[in-house]
Amino acid sequence: MRFQRRTIAIAAALVLATLTAAVQLALAKKKEKQNTEDEQRRAVHALNRLTFGPRPGDVERVASMGVDDWINQQLHPERIDDSALDARLQPLRTLRMDTREMVEDFPPQQVIKAVAEYRQTMPSDPERRAVYEAQVERYNQRLERKQDATATDAAANKNGGQASADEDAAARQREDRLYADLKAEQLIPLPADERMKAILSMSTEDQIALGPALRDNKRDQLMQGLTAKQQEMLLAINNPQQVVSEELVEGKLLRDIYSERQLLEVMTDFWFNHFNVFIGKGADRYMLTSYERDVIRPHALGKFEDLLVATSHSPAMLFYLDNWLSVGPDSDFALGIPKRPGNANWRYPMRQPPPRPRANRSGLNENYGRELMELHTLSVNGGYTQRDVTEVARVFTGWTLKEPREGGGFFFDERKHEPGDKTVLGHRIKPKGEKEGLEVLHLLAHNPSTAKFICTKLATRFVSDDPPPALVDRMTKTFLKKDGDIREVLKAMFDSPEFWARDVYRAKVKTPLEFVVSSVRASGADVSDALPLARQLQNMGMQLYGAQPPTGYSMKADAWVNSSALLGRMNFALALTSGRLKGVQVNNSIMLGNASASSDPQQTLAALESTLLVGGVSKQTNDTIAARLQDPKITQRRLDDPAGPPNVGIISGLLLGSPEFQRR
């Protein structure tokens, strides 16, 4: 009996141990699953905030790597191979040119005018010469039209008024297009080298007449097989300045879409917007390439003071805010004092009469001084006064440019610099030329108001439109403690509980740029021509490099959320996924992910939701789209094919236009 009880006890213990092990295993698996789901959710959030949006497979890759390790990798872009992007950018030669070289190869109007007036010679290279000759001919034609304007108006009034003149102009335009089409049809069948030779051998008038064909669907056929340099030359015959601006825009979009160094590109976009320069202002059309490449991107994750100093010396910024024209009222230049000899002890001869001030001198320009403190550093509530603005403007007199319209760079002109002491924010700035400006920049870069302003903007971009004050305060302390190290400030933000809080998950509305780029990335589209995407952005009110005021574009939802804007986004999404954007090819199999093509619209919807809306889809969005799955445009079913496959493009477009995808 005792033996039987002992046996039963042992059996019970074994059963209990087995049950305990089973329960522990089940709990471990549940915890592992929960950890996996949490890591995937963190991966979705990190990808939505640190990149321009996840691509198919990115969430799994980042979760597998470890979100924290991936963030650390993104904070050190120099460790990331980006050779695939470099290959895509290779044909865009202007992205590697300095400003003077761009001006020489793609001459602006002031250069063409100088050549037309025989003040500058034409280049000897036949391809560059063709560009110059075409532009000089256009310049002369414009002069002739201007000189004949009075006679043309008189003839128009005599022959029936302006309507008749407009009809004649429209008829000439139709003739020009027909002639361009004819010329293009003759050139397209030729091998690339022969086609190029034929174009170079044309008269200048015929080269100009070919222009309309380079603006329509024959453009790609005419450039087929030509080298990158030849393609640029051909486009430059039509409009050289446009080549520079289009390659800048295309380069930015390709970087945002394809770069593996996504955080670097996000921060480059952030800082360009913070230190905004408008592409439509004269010489800045040529200066922006260097500004973004040599000033913004190299300092995007470095010390804020270094970035501030780099922008202050940038020809693009000096030209945009007119500081290159600023002259001290009491400077030698303003007073007409002759240039001093090299002898440092030379003084103006006392026996001669005092110099007379220049009647047409430039004056003190406060634009840069004001924006430097209001928008670049302290903020509008940063504690400065109008007196400080004037004093900062005096400090930066003489910070000017050498021949900006010909691509010249920064130099300090002592003769235009305002002499004497200055006082900025209560600090005395002693006379020491260019170093006065560096002293003011150092003072502003280390001001607590600057630290708080910059950290607030960073938290607005990465966390919330109304960032938590406690987070901003901790970031500000890091900014001041780490000498304005942007990478350290970002790390403090990414390590914060506020960044990972559930209430900020998918709470930021995407700007048009973020929406367009994230749509292309999510769909896995291949972009051979990014300019149609740029035109879509322009339609949405966010022309790249097109913010005219120095405030740049808003990062907040209220600037971009309205019925018209949302309709525009939906139309773009449907155009993208339906293959109606030239130069952008979407592959349905990529969007379907691991699921195979199905004739069941519900299965197709589920597969697309998993790929495009990683991180979950609301019941409302699912039900709204599911209710439309019987639409003939989606089912594509015909009487002779009742089991036809659903229209993946339309379903994908509806998902990209959903509230979930609109937010990050």
C-alpha positions in Angstrom: 0.0 0.0 0.0 2.8 2.4 0.9 4.5 1.5 -2.4 1.4 2.2 -4.3 1.0 5.6 -2.7 4.6 6.5 -3.5 4.1 5.5 -7.1 1.0 7.7 -7.4 2.9 10.6 -5.8 5.8 10.2 -8.3 3.4 10.0 -11.2 1.5 13.1 -10.0 4.8 15.0 -9.7 5.8 14.0 -13.2 2.4 15.1 -14.5 2.7 18.4 -12.6 6.2 19.0 -13.9 5.1 18.2 -17.5 2.2 20.6 -17.1 4.4 23.3 -15.6 6.9 22.9 -18.4 4.1 23.1 -21.0 2.7 26.2 -19.4 6.2 27.8 -19.2 6.8 26.9 -22.9 3.5 28.3 -23.9 4.2 31.5 -21.9 7.7 31.7 -23.4 6.3 31.3 -26.9 3.7 34.0 -26.2 6.3 36.3 -24.9 8.6 35.6 -27.9 5.7 36.3 -30.2 4.9 39.5 -28.3 8.5 40.6 -28.4 8.6 39.9 -32.1 5.4 41.9 -32.7 6.7 44.8 -30.5 10.0 44.8 -32.4 8.1 44.9 -35.7 6.0 47.7 -34.5 9.1 49.6 -33.4 10.6 48.9 -36.8 7.6 50.3 -38.5 7.7 53.5 -36.4 11.5 53.9 -36.8 11.2 53.5 -40.6 8.3 56.0 -40.8 10.2 58.6 -38.8 13.9 58.1 -39.8 13.3 57.4 -43.5 11.1 58.5 -46.3 9.0 55.4 -45.7 9.6 51.6 -45.6 10.1 49.6 -48.8 8.8 46.0 -49.2 10.8 43.8 -46.8 12.3 46.7 -44.8 10.3 46.1 -41.6 11.4 42.4 -41.5 15.0 43.4 -42.2 15.2 46.1 -39.5 13.4 44.0 -36.9 15.8 41.1 -37.6 18.8 43.4 -37.4 17.5 45.0 -34.2 15.9 48.4 -34.3 18.4 50.0 -32.0 21.4 48.7 -34.1 19.7 49.9 -37.3 19.2 53.4 -35.8 22.8 53.5 -34.7 23.8 52.6 -38.3 21.7 55.3 -39.7 23.4 57.8 -37.4 26.7 56.9 -39.0 26.0 57.1 -42.8 29.6 56.9 -43.7 29.5 53.2 -42.7 26.6 52.5 -45.2 27.3 51.4 -48.8 25.4 53.6 -51.2 27.0 52.6 -54.4 23.7 51.6 -56.0 22.4 55.2 -55.6 25.7 56.5 -57.0 25.2 54.5 -60.1 21.7 56.1 -60.6 23.1 59.6 -60.1 26.1 59.1 -62.5 24.4 60.4 -65.6 23.5 63.7 -63.8 26.8 65.5 -64.4 25.9 68.9 -63.0 25.5 67.3 -59.5 29.3 67.0 -59.5 30.2 70.3 -61.1 31.2 73.5 -59.2 29.1 76.6 -59.9 31.5 78.3 -62.3 31.7 75.1 -64.4 27.9 74.9 -64.6 27.7 78.6 -65.7 30.3 77.9 -68.4 28.6 74.7 -69.7 25.0 75.9 -69.3 25.2 79.7 -69.8 22.6 81.9 -68.1 21.2 85.0 -69.8 23.9 87.4 -68.6 26.6 85.3 -70.1 24.7 85.0 -73.4 24.3 88.7 -73.4 28.0 89.3 -72.9 28.7 86.9 -75.9 26.1 88.5 -78.1 27.6 92.0 -77.4 31.2 90.6 -78.1 32.3 91.2 -74.5 33.0 87.4 -74.1 34.1 84.8 -76.6 32.4 81.6 -77.4 33.8 78.2 -76.4 35.8 76.2 -79.0 34.3 72.8 -78.1 31.7 72.1 -80.8 29.0 70.8 -78.5 29.3 73.7 -76.0 29.5 76.1 -78.9 26.2 74.8 -80.3 24.6 75.6 -77.0 26.0 79.2 -77.0 25.1 79.8 -80.7 21.5 78.7 -80.1 21.1 81.0 -77.1 22.7 84.0 -78.8 20.4 83.5 -81.7 17.4 83.4 -79.3 18.7 86.5 -77.6 18.9 88.4 -80.9 15.5 87.2 -81.9 14.1 88.6 -78.6 15.7 91.9 -79.3 14.3 92.0 -82.7 10.8 91.2 -81.4 11.1 93.9 -78.8 12.2 96.5 -81.4 9.3 95.5 -83.7 6.7 95.5 -80.9 5.3 98.9 -81.8 5.0 98.0 -85.5 3.4 94.6 -84.6 0.8 96.3 -82.3 0.0 98.8 -85.1 -0.5 96.0 -87.6 -2.6 94.0 -85.2 -4.9 97.0 -84.7 -5.2 97.6 -88.4 -6.0 94.0 -89.2 -8.6 93.3 -86.6 -7.0 93.9 -83.3 -5.3 91.7 -80.8 -7.3 88.6 -81.6 -5.9 88.6 -85.1 -2.3 88.9 -83.8 -3.0 86.0 -81.3 -4.3 83.9 -84.2 -1.2 84.6 -86.2 1.0 83.6 -83.2 -0.9 80.4 -82.7 -0.6 79.6 -86.4 3.2 80.1 -86.2 3.4 77.9 -83.1 1.6 75.1 -84.9 3.9 75.5 -87.9 7.0 75.4 -85.5 5.7 72.2 -83.9 5.0 70.5 -87.2 8.5 71.5 -88.4 10.0 70.2 -85.2 8.1 66.9 -85.5 9.3 66.5 -89.1 13.0 67.1 -88.1 12.7 64.7 -85.2 11.2 62.0 -87.4 14.2 62.3 -89.7 16.7 62.1 -86.8 15.2 59.4 -84.6 16.0 56.4 -87.0 19.7 57.4 -87.1 22.3 55.6 -84.9 23.2 57.7 -81.8 26.6 59.0 -83.1 25.2 59.9 -86.5 22.2 61.6 -85.0 24.4 63.7 -82.8 26.6 64.7 -85.8 23.5 65.5 -87.8 22.2 67.8 -85.0 25.6 69.6 -84.7 25.7 70.1 -88.5 22.3 71.8 -88.5 22.0 75.5 -88.8 21.4 77.3 -85.6 17.8 78.1 -86.7 17.1 74.4 -87.3 18.6 73.5 -83.9 16.3 76.0 -82.2 13.4 74.8 -84.3 14.0 71.3 -82.9 13.1 72.6 -79.4 9.4 71.8 -79.3 10.2 68.1 -80.0 12.5 68.1 -76.9 9.5 69.1 -74.8 7.1 66.3 -75.9 7.0 62.6 -76.2 9.8 62.6 -78.9 12.4 63.7 -76.3 13.3 60.2 -75.1 13.5 58.9 -78.7 15.9 61.7 -79.7 18.1 61.1 -76.8 18.1 57.3 -77.0 21.7 56.0 -77.0 23.4 59.4 -76.5 26.0 59.8 -73.7 25.0 61.8 -70.6 27.0 64.7 -71.9 25.4 64.6 -75.3 21.9 64.4 -73.8 22.6 67.4 -71.6 23.9 69.4 -74.6 20.8 68.5 -76.6 18.5 69.7 -73.9 20.7 72.8 -73.3 20.3 73.9 -76.9 16.6 74.3 -75.9 17.2 75.7 -72.4 20.6 75.5 -70.6 19.3 76.8 -67.3 16.6 74.1 -67.2 19.2 71.4 -67.4 20.8 72.6 -64.1 17.5 72.9 -62.2 16.0 69.6 -63.5 19.1 67.6 -62.6 19.1 69.1 -59.1 15.5 68.1 -58.7 16.0 64.7 -60.1 19.0 64.1 -58.0 17.1 65.0 -54.8 14.2 62.6 -55.6 16.5 59.8 -56.5 18.4 60.2 -53.2 15.2 60.3 -51.2 13.8 57.2 -52.9 16.9 55.0 -53.2 19.6 56.1 -50.7 20.4 53.5 -48.1 21.5 56.5 -45.9 17.9 57.5 -45.3 18.4 59.5 -42.1 21.1 61.6 -43.8 18.7 62.4 -46.6 15.9 63.2 -44.1 18.2 65.5 -42.2 19.5 67.1 -45.4 15.9 67.9 -46.3 15.3 69.2 -42.8 18.3 71.5 -42.7 17.7 72.8 -46.3 14.2 73.7 -45.2 15.6 75.4 -42.1 18.2 77.3 -44.0 15.9 77.8 -47.0 17.1 79.3 -50.3 14.7 79.9 -53.2 15.7 78.4 -56.6 13.8 81.1 -58.5 16.0 84.0 -57.4 18.5 84.7 -60.2 22.0 83.2 -59.7 20.7 80.8 -57.0 19.5 78.6 -59.8 23.1 77.7 -60.3 24.3 77.9 -56.7 21.8 75.5 -55.1 23.6 72.4 -56.3 26.7 73.3 -54.4 24.7 74.6 -51.5 23.0 71.3 -50.9 26.0 69.1 -51.8 28.8 71.1 -50.1 27.1 73.0 -47.3 24.0 71.2 -46.1 24.6 67.4 -46.5 28.2 67.3 -45.1 27.1 69.0 -41.9 23.6 67.5 -41.5 24.7 65.2 -38.6 27.6 67.3 -37.3 28.0 70.3 -35.1 25.3 73.0 -35.5 27.9 75.8 -35.4 29.8 74.3 -38.3 26.6 74.1 -40.3 25.7 77.7 -39.3 29.2 79.0 -40.4 29.0 77.0 -43.7 25.6 78.5 -44.6 26.8 82.0 -43.7 29.7 81.7 -46.2 27.5 80.1 -48.9 27.1 82.1 -52.1 23.6 80.8 -52.3 22.6 82.2 -48.9 24.5 85.5 -49.4 22.8 86.0 -52.7 19.3 84.9 -51.5 19.2 87.2 -48.5 21.1 90.0 -50.4 24.0 90.2 -47.8 26.5 90.3 -50.7 25.1 93.8 -51.4 25.4 95.1 -47.8 27.8 97.9 -47.3 28.7 99.6 -44.1 27.6 103.3 -44.1 30.9 104.4 -42.7 33.1 102.0 -44.7 35.8 103.1 -47.1 33.7 102.0 -50.1 30.7 104.0 -49.0 32.7 107.1 -48.3 34.6 106.8 -51.6 38.0 106.4 -49.9 40.5 105.0 -52.4 41.8 101.5 -52.0 44.6 101.5 -49.4 48.1 100.4 -50.4 49.6 97.3 -49.0 51.4 99.2 -46.2 49.4 98.4 -43.0 50.5 101.8 -41.5 49.1 103.9 -44.3 46.6 106.5 -43.3 44.5 108.8 -45.5 46.5 112.1 -46.1 45.3 114.7 -43.6 46.1 117.7 -45.9 43.8 116.5 -48.7 40.0 117.3 -48.5 37.8 114.6 -47.0 36.3 112.2 -49.5 32.8 112.7 -50.7 30.3 109.9 -50.1 29.2 107.9 -53.1 25.9 109.2 -54.3 24.8 105.7 -55.6 26.3 103.5 -52.9 24.6 100.4 -51.6 23.5 100.6 -48.0 23.2 98.4 -45.0 21.1 95.4 -45.7 19.4 93.8 -42.7 17.9 90.8 -44.4 20.5 88.2 -43.3 20.9 89.7 -39.8 17.2 89.4 -39.2 16.7 85.9 -40.6 19.9 84.7 -38.9 18.4 85.4 -35.5 14.7 84.9 -36.2 14.8 81.8 -38.4 18.3 80.2 -38.1 19.1 80.5 -34.4 17.3 82.3 -31.6 13.7 82.2 -33.0 11.3 85.1 -33.1 10.9 85.0 -29.3 14.7 84.6 -28.7 15.2 87.8 -26.8 16.8 90.0 -29.5 15.8 93.6 -30.4 15.8 95.6 -33.6 19.1 97.1 -32.4 20.6 93.7 -32.4 19.4 93.1 -36.0 21.1 96.3 -37.1 24.3 95.5 -35.2 24.5 92.0 -36.7 23.9 93.5 -40.1 26.9 95.9 -39.5 29.0 92.9 -38.4 28.3 91.1 -41.7 29.0 94.0 -44.0 31.8 93.0 -46.4 30.7 89.4 -46.6 30.2 89.4 -50.3 30.7 87.5 -53.6 33.0 87.7 -56.6 30.9 87.9 -59.8 28.0 85.8 -58.5 26.3 85.6 -61.8 29.4 83.9 -63.2 29.7 81.4 -60.4 32.1 83.3 -58.2 32.5 82.4 -54.5 32.6 84.1 -51.1 35.2 86.7 -50.2 35.5 89.3 -47.5 35.8 92.9 -48.7 37.4 95.0 -46.0 36.6 98.2 -47.8 32.8 97.5 -47.5 33.0 96.4 -43.9 31.6 98.8 -41.3 34.4 99.9 -38.9 34.2 100.3 -35.1 32.8 98.3 -32.2 29.4 96.5 -32.4 27.2 95.2 -29.6 25.2 92.1 -30.1 22.9 90.7 -27.3 24.9 92.8 -24.8 28.3 91.4 -26.0 30.9 93.9 -27.3 32.3 92.8 -30.7 35.7 94.4 -31.2 36.8 95.4 -34.7 38.5 92.5 -36.4 37.1 92.2 -39.9 35.7 88.9 -41.0 36.3 87.4 -37.5 33.6 89.6 -36.1 31.1 87.5 -38.0 32.5 84.2 -36.7 32.3 85.6 -33.2 28.6 86.4 -33.6 27.9 83.0 -35.1 29.6 81.3 -32.2 27.6 83.5 -29.8 24.3 82.6 -31.5 25.1 78.9 -31.9 25.7 78.5 -28.1 22.8 80.5 -27.0 20.2 78.6 -24.9 17.4 80.1 -27.0 19.0 78.6 -30.2 19.3 75.2 -28.5 15.6 75.2 -27.6 14.5 76.5 -31.0 16.5 73.9 -32.9 15.4 71.0 -30.6 11.8 72.1 -30.8 12.0 71.9 -34.6 13.7 68.5 -34.6 11.1 67.1 -32.2 8.3 68.6 -34.4 9.8 66.8 -37.4 10.4 63.4 -35.7 7.9 63.2 -32.9 4.8 65.4 -32.9 3.4 68.7 -34.3 3.2 69.8 -30.6 6.2 68.1 -29.1 6.3 67.3 -25.3 8.1 70.1 -23.4 9.9 67.6 -21.2 11.4 66.0 -24.3 12.4 69.3 -25.8 14.0 70.3 -22.5 16.2 67.1 -22.4 17.2 67.5 -26.0 18.1 71.2 -25.3 20.3 70.1 -22.4 22.0 67.6 -24.6 22.5 70.3 -27.3 24.2 72.6 -24.8 26.2 69.9 -23.1 27.4 68.3 -26.4 28.4 71.6 -28.0 25.5 71.5 -30.5 26.3 68.0 -31.8 23.3 67.2 -33.9 24.0 63.4 -33.9 24.0 63.4 -30.0 20.7 65.4 -29.9 19.1 62.9 -32.3 20.3 60.0 -30.2 18.8 61.6 -27.1 15.5 62.0 -28.9 15.5 58.4 -30.4 16.2 57.0 -26.9 13.4 58.9 -25.3 10.1 57.3 -24.2 8.2 60.2 -25.9 9.6 59.1 -29.3 8.2 55.6 -28.8 4.9 56.5 -27.1 1.8 54.8 -28.6 0.0 58.1 -29.1 2.6 59.4 -31.6 2.5 56.2 -33.7 1.3 57.2 -37.1 0.3 60.6 -35.8 2.3 62.8 -38.1 0.7 63.8 -41.4 3.1 63.4 -44.3 4.1 66.5 -46.3 3.6 66.2 -50.1 7.3 65.3 -50.5 7.1 62.6 -47.8 3.8 61.2 -49.3 5.1 61.0 -52.9 8.5 59.5 -52.0 7.0 57.0 -49.5 4.4 55.9 -52.1 7.2 55.2 -54.6 9.2 53.4 -52.0 6.3 51.3 -50.7 5.3 50.3 -54.2 8.8 49.2 -55.1 8.6 51.3 -58.3 11.6 51.7 -60.6 12.2 55.3 -61.5 14.0 56.1 -64.7 12.8 59.7 -64.9 11.9 61.5 -61.7 10.7 64.7 -63.3 7.1 63.6 -63.5 7.2 63.1 -59.7 8.5 66.6 -59.3 5.6 67.9 -61.4 3.2 66.1 -59.1 4.8 67.8 -56.1 4.4 71.1 -57.8 0.7 70.4 -58.3 0.4 69.5 -54.6 1.9 72.9 -53.6 5.4 71.8 -52.7 7.7 72.5 -55.6 11.2 71.3 -54.8 13.5 74.2 -53.8 10.4 76.4 -54.5 9.6 77.9 -51.1 10.0 81.6 -51.8 10.0 82.9 -48.2 13.0 82.1 -45.9 10.7 80.2 -43.6 10.6 77.2 -46.0 7.8 74.7 -46.0 5.7 73.8 -43.0 6.2 70.4 -41.3 2.8 70.6 -39.6 -0.5 68.9 -40.6 -2.6 72.1 -40.8 -0.6 73.3 -43.8 -1.3 70.3 -45.9 -4.7 68.8 -44.8 -7.7 70.0 -46.8 -10.2 68.3 -49.1 -8.4 69.6 -52.3 -5.0 68.4 -51.1 -6.3 65.0 -50.1 -8.0 64.6 -53.5 -4.7 65.5 -55.2 -2.9 62.8 -53.2 -5.5 60.2 -54.1 -5.2 61.1 -57.8 -1.4 60.8 -57.6 -1.6 57.4 -55.9 -3.9 56.0 -58.5 -1.8 57.4 -61.3 1.3 55.8 -59.8 0.0 52.4 -59.2 -1.9 52.3 -62.5 1.3 53.0 -64.5 0.2 56.4 -65.7 3.3 58.3 -64.6 5.9 58.4 -67.4 9.3 57.2 -66.2 7.9 55.4 -63.1 7.4 51.6 -63.5 5.4 49.8 -60.8 5.7 46.0 -60.5 2.5 44.4 -59.1 4.3 41.3 -57.9 6.4 43.5 -55.6 3.3 45.1 -54.1 1.7 41.7 -53.6 4.6 40.5 -51.6 4.8 36.8 -50.8 1.2 36.3 -52.0 0.6 34.9 -55.5 -1.7 36.6 -57.9 -5.3 35.7 -57.1 -8.6 36.1 -58.9 -10.3 36.8 -55.5 -10.3 40.6 -54.9 -10.5 40.0 -51.1 -7.4 38.0 -51.1 -5.7 40.6 -53.3 -6.7 43.3 -50.9 -5.4 41.4 -47.9 -2.0 40.9 -49.6 -1.7 44.5 -50.6 -2.6 45.7 -47.1 0.1 43.6 -45.7 2.7 45.0 -48.1 1.7 48.7 -48.4 0.2 49.3 -44.9 2.8 47.5 -42.8 1.8 48.1 -39.2 -1.9 47.4 -39.5 -5.0 48.7 -41.2 -8.1 50.0 -39.5 -11.4 48.2 -39.9 -12.9 51.4 -41.4 -10.3 51.5 -44.2 -10.6 47.8 -44.9 -14.4 47.9 -45.0 -14.4 51.1 -47.2 -12.1 49.6 -49.8 -13.7 46.1 -49.5 -17.1 47.6 -50.3 -15.7 48.8 -53.7 -14.2 45.5 -54.7 -17.3 44.6 -56.8 -16.7 47.7 -59.0 -16.2 46.5 -62.6 -13.1 48.7 -62.8 -11.6 46.6 -60.0 -12.9 43.2 -60.9 -12.2 43.6 -64.6 -14.5 40.7 -65.2 -16.1 40.2 -68.6 -18.7 37.8 -69.9 -16.0 35.8 -71.7 -13.7 35.9 -68.6 -15.8 35.8 -65.4 -12.7 34.9 -63.3 -10.5 37.7 -64.4 -7.8 39.0 -62.0 -8.7 42.1 -60.0 -7.1 45.4 -60.8 -4.1 45.5 -58.5 -3.3 49.1 -59.5 -6.6 50.6 -58.4 -6.7 48.6 -55.1 -3.1 49.7 -54.4 -3.9 53.3 -55.2 -6.8 53.3 -52.8 -4.6 51.9 -50.1 -1.9 54.5 -50.7 -4.6 57.2 -50.5 -5.9 55.8 -47.1 -5.6 57.7 -43.8 -3.1 55.0 -42.6 -0.7 55.7 -45.4 -1.1 59.5 -45.2 0.4 59.4 -41.8 3.8 58.3 -40.5 
